[in-house]
Amino acid sequence: MPVKVKLIADSGSTKADWSLLTAKEHFRYKTQGISPFFLTAPQVRDILEKELLPQLPPGVQVEEIFYYGTGCSQPKSIQIMETALRAVWPAAAVSVSHDLMAAARALCQHSAGIASILGTGSNSCYYDGTTIVHNNPGLGYILGDEGSGAYLGRKLLQYYCYHSFDDELLSRFDAKYHTSKDEILEHVYRKPMANRYLASFAEFLGENRGHYMVENILEDGLNDFFFNHIYKYRESWTHPLHFTGSIAWHFRDVLQALCELYELQLGSVLRNPMEGLVKYHEGER
């Protein structure tokens, strides 16, 4: 007799996390990321059939699919994902939503709160426990994305290119990256995926905590997120602030310090949304 299950996905453009929920337990899988901006429905179906289906246990019957992914706030992208998912699992009920809804449900569950993503990019919203009521729109990594990995990496590279590092930090930077101003400008202005390139330098910040220049970059970058986004929600003063993403996770002590400074309530901080999404959808049984 087939085992009936729920399938949950949280997908970025580079990797996707999947969870299979049975009545008693859940299983985790990974595939490449899926971006309906760049893929057709047949191409998405091909990824699912080649990368995900072979990992699933035999005899499972997927009843419901909850897919959260990058780009899935646009009707065309939603249609691409729905078509691909139904092609692989024609009998399943399919729900497609965007990554900010994934963050809101994972972080807030069924309660009201401010949900923020601090990863390669950044985003935020006020979630009333059911729907996203307010979303202060971002401007992307060139004009916005305050508090993100790309934003912090950009600040770090400014310090380097403007010769603002002291000798100690310059020595550490050169030993790790062996780069130059010209090479940095080439990556940022002429090569693709500049946001990911910038965000890759956030690792250096994590490795050099305690140095006053690193701490200044972190505090200034995350404070910019509070000033330009958190402050725009009047609910921030009466509801907890929740965060997910690699930057939020690794620098959660800075978030805590900023919340204490501004007398705001820090809620949960998750490295990625899947743990919270499993809890949310388990509660819907």
ABEGO torsion letter per residue (X at the ends): XBBBBBBBBBBBAABBBBBBBBAABBBBBBBBBBBAAABBAAAAAAAAAAAAAAABBBGBBBABBBBBBBGAABAAAAAAAAAAAAAABAABBBBBBBAAAAAAAAAAEABBEBBBBBBABBBBBBBAGABBABBBBBAEAAABGBGBAAAAAAAAAAAAAAGABBAAAAAAAAAAAGBBAAAAAAAAAABBGAAAAAAAAAAAAAAABGBAAAAAAAAAAAAAAAAAAAAABAAAAABBBBBBEAAAAAAAAAAAAAAAAAGBBBBBBBABAAAAAAAAAAAAX
